[in-house]
Amino acid sequence: MKAVILAGGLGTRLKPFTEVIPKPLLPIGEKAVLEIQIEHLKQHGFDKIYLATNYKSNYIENFFGDGSRYGVNLKISQEEKPLGTVGPLTLLKSELTEPFVVMNGDILSNINFTQFYEFALKNESLLSISIKKIIMPYAFGNIFFKEDLVTGIEEKPDIITYALAGIYIMKPDILNLIPDNEYYGMDSLIKKMLSESQPISKYELNEYWLDIGRIDDFEAAQKDFNDNFYSVPK
């Protein structure tokens, strides 16, 4: 089975770390972020993995080689110019001939890829997206009123939202919706599909998940590594 990891980001919010090391190679515990992702994919049967790169691509290629030490067949796909979060997939059209995983290179999660993949195959959608429930404490009481009269109060309610988790399963025909050699983001693809009434399936991720986009996220990942990635459930 095949997977694409988007590893071309500049990591500007993680400077100064990323001035020397590309974001996907930042160390979490004893391993780089990409190593954790690759090993987890391998545990679920994904043995052909493509790394879509741009910034400091040679660092990533030199670090991983052909992937044999991880038990996978690894291929570097380097874009000549930034192509966004789904644009790089067009460089792999001839390779992506079966349903495949796409994930951001700055995501830490022990998602059950097997269950997600089986879910995606059962529905007709070209795109299945993972979502993560985010609960944010609200620091103030919420007051309800009608004109000048108070009608109710809710003391410090939690704000619940659902985040796009940066892990997707796509079917090959979706590549026909992505323009070649053009910067194109996941948001643009989703909006295009919705405007054309094409179904998109959602899969709620209940396992550990963290987007390492900022320095405090990176620090949180260091603390969470032992609990979540020494023994990853299959």
C-alpha positions as CSV (number, residue, x, y, z in Angstrom):
1,M,0.0,0.0,0.0
2,K,1.1,3.6,-0.7
3,A,1.4,6.8,1.3
4,V,2.6,10.3,0.6
5,I,4.0,12.5,3.3
6,L,4.1,16.2,2.6
7,A,7.5,17.2,3.8
8,G,8.2,20.5,1.9
9,G,7.1,23.1,4.4
10,L,9.4,25.9,5.5
11,G,8.5,25.6,9.2
12,T,8.7,29.4,9.7
13,R,6.8,29.2,13.0
14,L,9.4,26.9,14.4
15,K,12.4,29.1,13.8
16,P,15.2,29.1,14.9
17,F,15.1,25.3,14.9
18,T,14.2,25.1,11.2
19,E,16.9,27.4,10.1
20,V,19.2,24.4,10.3
21,I,17.0,21.4,10.3
22,P,13.9,20.9,8.1
23,K,10.8,20.7,10.2
24,P,10.1,16.9,9.4
25,L,13.5,16.0,10.7
26,L,13.1,17.8,14.1
27,P,13.8,15.3,16.9
28,I,10.9,14.0,19.0
29,G,12.3,11.9,21.8
30,E,14.8,9.5,20.1
31,K,13.5,9.9,16.5
32,A,12.7,12.5,13.9
33,V,9.1,13.3,13.2
34,L,9.3,11.6,9.8
35,E,10.8,8.5,11.3
36,I,7.9,8.1,13.6
37,Q,5.4,8.6,10.8
38,I,7.2,6.1,8.5
39,E,7.4,3.4,11.1
40,H,3.8,3.9,12.1
41,L,2.7,3.6,8.4
42,K,4.8,0.5,8.0
43,Q,3.1,-1.1,11.0
44,H,-0.2,-0.8,9.1
45,G,1.1,-2.3,5.9
46,F,2.1,0.9,4.0
47,D,5.4,-0.1,2.4
48,K,5.7,2.3,-0.5
49,I,6.1,5.8,0.8
50,Y,6.7,9.0,-1.1
51,L,8.2,12.1,0.6
52,A,7.0,15.3,-1.2
53,T,9.8,17.7,-0.5
54,N,11.0,21.2,-1.3
55,Y,12.9,23.1,1.5
56,K,16.2,21.4,2.4
57,S,15.2,18.3,0.3
58,N,18.8,17.0,0.2
59,Y,18.8,16.8,4.0
60,I,15.8,14.6,3.9
61,E,17.1,12.4,1.1
62,N,20.4,11.9,2.8
63,F,18.8,11.0,6.1
64,F,16.4,8.4,4.7
65,G,18.1,6.9,1.6
66,D,15.9,4.3,0.0
67,G,14.0,3.5,3.2
68,S,15.3,0.0,3.5
69,R,16.4,0.3,7.1
70,Y,12.7,1.0,7.9
71,G,11.5,-1.9,5.8
72,V,9.8,0.3,3.2
73,N,10.5,1.4,-0.3
74,L,11.0,5.2,-0.1
75,K,11.0,7.7,-2.9
76,I,11.8,11.4,-2.8
77,S,9.6,13.6,-4.9
78,Q,11.1,17.1,-5.1
79,E,9.0,20.0,-6.4
80,E,10.9,22.7,-8.4
81,K,8.6,25.4,-7.0
82,P,6.2,25.4,-4.0
83,L,3.0,23.5,-5.0
84,G,1.0,23.8,-1.8
85,T,-0.5,20.8,0.1
86,V,-2.0,18.9,-2.7
87,G,-0.2,20.3,-5.8
88,P,2.8,17.9,-5.2
89,L,0.6,14.9,-5.8
90,T,0.4,15.7,-9.5
91,L,4.1,14.9,-9.7
92,L,3.2,11.3,-8.7
93,K,0.3,10.7,-11.0
94,S,1.9,7.7,-12.6
95,E,2.7,6.1,-9.2
96,L,-0.6,6.7,-7.3
97,T,-2.8,4.1,-9.1
98,E,-4.5,2.8,-6.0
99,P,-6.1,4.4,-2.9
100,F,-3.4,6.1,-0.9
101,V,-2.8,8.0,2.3
102,V,-1.7,11.6,2.3
103,M,-0.5,13.2,5.5
104,N,1.3,16.4,6.6
105,G,4.9,16.0,7.6
106,D,4.3,17.8,10.9
107,I,1.6,15.6,12.4
108,L,2.2,13.3,15.3
109,S,-0.6,10.7,15.7
110,N,-1.0,7.0,16.5
111,I,-4.1,6.9,14.3
112,N,-5.2,3.4,13.3
113,F,-4.4,3.6,9.6
114,T,-5.9,0.2,8.9
115,Q,-9.3,1.2,10.2
116,F,-9.2,4.5,8.4
117,Y,-8.2,2.8,5.1
118,E,-10.9,0.2,5.4
119,F,-13.4,3.0,6.1
120,A,-12.3,4.9,3.0
121,L,-12.6,1.9,0.7
122,K,-16.2,1.2,1.8
123,N,-17.5,4.6,0.7
124,E,-17.8,6.2,-2.8
125,S,-15.9,9.4,-1.9
126,L,-12.7,10.2,-3.7
127,L,-11.6,12.0,-0.6
128,S,-11.8,10.9,3.1
129,I,-10.6,13.4,5.7
130,S,-9.7,12.7,9.3
131,I,-11.0,15.2,11.9
132,K,-10.0,15.7,15.5
133,K,-12.4,17.0,18.2
134,I,-10.8,20.0,20.0
135,I,-12.2,21.0,23.4
136,M,-11.2,24.5,24.5
137,P,-12.1,25.8,28.0
138,Y,-13.9,29.1,28.0
139,A,-12.8,31.4,30.8
140,F,-16.0,33.3,31.3
141,G,-19.6,32.7,32.1
142,N,-21.9,32.9,29.0
143,I,-25.0,35.1,29.5
144,F,-28.2,34.7,27.5
145,F,-30.7,37.6,27.3
146,K,-33.7,39.0,25.5
147,E,-33.6,42.7,25.1
148,D,-32.7,44.1,28.6
149,L,-33.6,40.9,30.6
150,V,-31.3,38.1,31.4
151,T,-32.8,34.7,30.5
152,G,-30.0,32.3,31.5
153,I,-26.4,31.7,32.3
154,E,-23.9,29.0,31.4
155,E,-20.9,28.9,33.6
156,K,-17.6,28.6,31.7
157,P,-18.8,26.3,28.9
158,D,-16.3,24.4,26.8
159,I,-16.0,25.4,23.2
160,I,-16.0,22.3,21.0
161,T,-14.7,22.4,17.4
162,Y,-13.5,19.8,14.9
163,A,-10.1,20.4,13.3
164,L,-8.9,19.1,10.0
165,A,-6.3,16.6,11.2
166,G,-4.0,16.7,8.2
167,I,-4.4,13.0,7.4
168,Y,-6.4,11.9,4.3
169,I,-7.1,8.9,2.1
170,M,-7.6,9.6,-1.6
171,K,-8.6,7.6,-4.6
172,P,-6.6,8.0,-7.9
173,D,-9.4,9.8,-9.8
174,I,-9.0,12.7,-7.4
175,L,-5.8,13.7,-9.2
176,N,-7.9,14.8,-12.2
177,L,-9.3,17.6,-10.0
178,I,-5.8,19.0,-9.1
179,P,-4.2,21.4,-11.6
180,D,-0.7,20.5,-12.8
181,N,2.3,22.7,-12.0
182,E,0.2,25.1,-9.9
183,Y,0.2,26.0,-6.2
184,Y,-2.9,24.2,-4.9
185,G,-4.0,23.7,-1.3
186,M,-6.2,21.1,0.5
187,D,-8.7,23.9,1.3
188,S,-9.0,24.7,-2.5
189,L,-9.6,21.0,-3.3
190,I,-12.2,20.6,-0.6
191,K,-14.0,23.8,-1.7
192,K,-13.9,22.7,-5.4
193,M,-15.4,19.3,-4.5
194,L,-18.1,20.8,-2.4
195,S,-19.0,23.3,-5.2
196,E,-19.4,20.4,-7.6
197,S,-21.4,18.4,-5.1
198,Q,-18.8,15.6,-4.9
199,P,-19.0,13.7,-1.7
200,I,-16.3,14.0,1.0
201,S,-16.3,11.5,3.8
202,K,-15.1,12.4,7.4
203,Y,-13.4,10.0,9.8
204,E,-13.1,11.0,13.4
205,L,-9.7,10.4,14.9
206,N,-10.0,9.4,18.5
207,E,-6.3,8.5,19.1
208,Y,-3.5,10.8,20.1
209,W,-2.9,13.7,17.7
210,L,-0.8,16.8,17.6
211,D,0.0,19.3,14.9
212,I,3.6,20.5,15.5
213,G,3.3,23.9,14.0
214,R,4.7,26.1,16.8
215,I,7.4,25.9,19.4
216,D,5.0,25.1,22.3
217,D,3.6,22.2,20.2
218,F,7.1,21.0,19.7
219,E,7.7,21.1,23.4
220,A,4.4,19.3,24.1
221,A,5.5,16.5,21.6
222,Q,8.7,16.0,23.5
223,K,6.7,15.3,26.7
224,D,4.1,13.1,25.0
225,F,6.6,10.9,23.1
226,N,7.1,8.3,25.7
227,D,3.4,7.8,26.5
228,N,2.3,7.6,22.9
229,F,5.1,6.3,20.6
230,Y,7.2,3.7,22.5
231,S,4.3,1.2,22.1
232,V,2.0,2.2,19.3
233,P,-1.2,0.2,19.0
234,K,-1.7,-1.6,15.7
